[in-house]
């Protein structure tokens, strides 16, 4: 119970109660990968659903899938160049840790002509759907585990809802009720993860992406030589690696230099004395996907949109 209302009260209603996006960007499965990626870059979005010619939802793809895919082929190309004697073996870039441990990669290598080949290539974006007339309780249950959900009517895609969409919708309800523990400090709440993955500004972008994929975290916290918080890098920053830039050059750029190139300001931080109200405010008004909690300038906890949803709607 939160104050005098149950958590479930915040999730009454149906999925269709959430306002639909004014313009839903969907990728055709028959599109070439180049066209699909260009669409993501042009729209400045991280991900998009994949549909067939009839509008049936087939899955989703994001830029992390694309980077892992391109790294995979870059690795194969390097191996071929070495085998042909055209590139010294010691000059190869070690990409292996970025790739998921999956024998099916060999099969995916053979079918890379269209957008469908990118679907969940990173292994972190499984396809999940929900019917438009399902309850918000069901949606919250899914979005507590997954970042994005395809909303369908039958098999037809009608919307694409993210954790951000649901948190924004719920936050408007939170503003209308008196929640007794909204002002409790983070230190007294079981919210977020103390599993903080860090890296130095000198590490390569590709090394940070390896950690995101292999550690199954949403971001890597960048720290200085004393372990103090500097910034973070997450999949959204991949938008700085596009079809008009030198792909490999950006991947092997030091994270610190890369974030400066992006002109990325340090991620919003809170302290253990900050409240749940502060967390909700930052996640909704700042339009960020997580907040970093500091203690003596050290990152001690990360609270993501998914963490907030799990707190408000505990997994069954």
N, C-alpha and C positions, 0 to 999 in steps of 0.2 A: 504493500500500500504506500502511495505517496500522499501524505497528508490525509485528507478525508475522501479521496477518490482512488479507485483502483487503477493500476496501470492500463488495464484493458479498456477502460473508459476512453482513453486517448485514441484508441484504435477502432472505435465503432464506425461502421459505415462500410462502403465498398471501394474497390480499387478505382472504379469509374468516378468516385467523388473527387479524386485528385485532378485538377485542371490539366487538360492535355496540352502538349507543347504546340505552339503556334505553327511551327514548321519542323516536321520530323524528318531528319536526314537518314535515309536507308540506302544501303548499298546492294546492287543487284549481284547475285552470285555469279552471273555470267560476265561481270565487269572484269577487266584486266586488273591485276594487282596495282599496276602503276596508276590507273584511273581511280581506284579505290583509295589509295594512299593520298593522291592529290586532292580528293574530296575532303579527307580528314584535315589536311593541311589548310585548304582553302577556307573551310568552315571553322578552323581553329578549335577542333574538338578532338578529344582523346579516343573516343570509340563511337561505333555505330552498329545498328543491327544489320543482318544480312537477310535478304528476301529473294524469292524466286519471281518469275515474271507475273505470277498470279497474286503476289503480295503475301505469300505464306512465309512465316518466320522460320529461318533455318539456323540461326545462330548469331554470333556477334564477333566483332574484331576490334582490336584496339592497337595503338602504336607500339605497345610492348610486344604484342604478337609479331608485328612487322619487324621490329628490331631483332628479335630472336631469330626470325625467319631469315633475314638478310645476313645476320652473323653466321648462321648455319651455312648459307651458300658461300659466304666469304671464306669460311673455314675450308669448305670443300674445294674452292678455287685455289686457295693457298696450297693445299695438299697436292693438287694437280700440278701446280707450277713447280713445286719442289721435286715431284716425281719426274718432271720433264727437264729438270736441271735449270729452270729459268728463275728460281728464287732460292737463296740460301736457306736451309732449314732453320738456322738460328734467328732468322729475321721474321719468322712466323709470329703472328699475334695469338696469344693463348686465349681462345674464346670458349674452350670446352666447358668451363664451369657455368657459363650462361645458359647452356642447353639443358632442357629437361631430360632425365634418364628415361628414354622411351624408345623401344625398338621400332615403333611405328614411324619414327622420323625417316627411316630408310624408304618407307613407302610414300610418305609425303613428299620426299625429294623427287619422286617420279611424276607428281601431278601438281604442278605449280603454276598452271596457266591462268587460273582465275582466283577471284576473291575467296572462294570457299576454301582454298588451300591454306589461307591464313588463319582460319577459325581456330581459336584456342591453341595456337602453335606454341605459346609460352607455357601452356599447361595450367594457367591460373585464371582462365575465363570460361568456365563451363557454361553451356547453354541452359538457361532456366527460363521457364515461361509461367504465366499465371493468367487465368481467364479474367476478362474485364469485370465480370459480375462476382468475382471472389471477394472475400472479406479483407478489410485492411489488416486484420489479425494475421491472415495467411501471408499477405504481402510483407508485413513486418518480420514474420518468421523467416522468409526467404532473404530479405535484404539485410537481416542480421548476419547472414552468412556470405552473401554475394553482393558485389558492387552494383550490378545492373540486372534488370529483369525485363524480358520482352512481354508486353501485355497483348494478349490475343483474344480474338472472338472466333471460336472454332480454331482454325489454324492461321487466320489472317492477322497480321500485325496491325494493332491499332494505336499502340503507344510504347514508349521505351522509358521505364522509370528507374531512376538512380537512387542511391542512398540520400543524396543531396535533396532530391525532389521530396522524398518522404519526410525527412527531417524538417524541411521548410514548412511542409503542410502541417506537421504535428506541432511545430513551434508556434504557429498561429493559434492553435488550440491551447497550448500551454499558457499563452499570454492572457487567456480569458478565465483562467481558474487560479485559485490560491493554492500553491503547492508548498507545504510546510518545510520540505527539505531542499527547496530550490536555492537556499542561501547557505547550505552546508558546505564546508570547505572540501576540496578534492581529497585531502588527506583522510577524511572520514568516510569516503565513498569507495565502494569497490567498482571502479570504472576505469577503463583503459588498460594498457599493458605496460608492465615494467621491463618487458623484453625489448630493450632498446638496442638496435643494431647501429654501430657507429663506423665512420671512416674518416680519414684525413683528407684535407683539401688537395693533397698531392696525389691521391689515388686517381686512376683513370675512370672516366665515365663508365666504360664497359665493366670495370670491377665493381662499381656501385650497383649497376644493373644486375650483375651476377648475384650480389647479395639479396637484392629485392626478389629475384626469382627463386634462388635456392633456399633462402631463409623464410620465404613466404611472408614478407613484411611489406607494408605499403610505402615505406620510404627508408632512406639511410640518413642518419643524423651526422652531419659534418662537424667535427670537433677540431680544436687546435691541439698543440703539443701538450697542453695541460689537461686536456679532456673537456675544456669549456665549449659550450654550444656556440656554433658559428652560423649554421644554416642547415638546410636539408635538401636532398635531391629525391624526386619521386617520378613515377611514370609520366606525369603531366609535363615534366621538363623535356621529355623526348621530342616535344614539338619543336625544339631547337635543332633537331636533326631531321632535315627534310630533303626532298628530292633535288633542291637547288643548292645544297651544301655538300661538302666533301664528307661523305658518310663515315668512312673509316677514320678520317682526321678528327672528327668530332668525338668519336667513340674512344679514341686514345688520348684525348685532351684531359689534363688534370681537372678534376671536378671544380676546384676553386676558380680556375680560369674560365671554365664552361659557364658557371653560374654568373660570373661577371659579364661574359659575353651576352647572356640572356638578360642582364640587368635585373636579376632576381633579388628582390629585397628579402632580408631574413624573415623566415616564417614566424608568424605570431606565436608568442609564448605566454604561458601563465605560470603561477607558482602553486605550491601545495596549499597555500592559504586562499587561492582563488576558489570561487564557488561553482556549483553546477550551473547557476544562472550565467556566469561568465563563459563557461564552456559552450552553452547553447547560443549565447550572443555572438561569440567569435565564429562558430561554425556556420551560423546563418547569415550574419551581417557582413562578415569578411569574405564569405563564399570560398572558404578553404575546406579541405578534406580531413584535416586533423589539427590538433594543437599540441605543442610540445610543452610539457610541464618541467620546470627547472627547480633545482634546489642548489643554492650556491653556484648558479650558472652551469650546473651539470644537468643534462637531460636524464630524468629519473622515471618519466612516464610519458607515453604517447596516447592521446585520446582521439580516436578517429570517429567518423560518422557511424561506422559499424559498431564501435564500442558504445556510443551513445544509444543507438537503437537496441543493443543487447541489454543495456542498463534499464531502458524504459520498457522493454519487452523481452524479459529473460527467455532464453531458448528452452523449449520443452524437452 
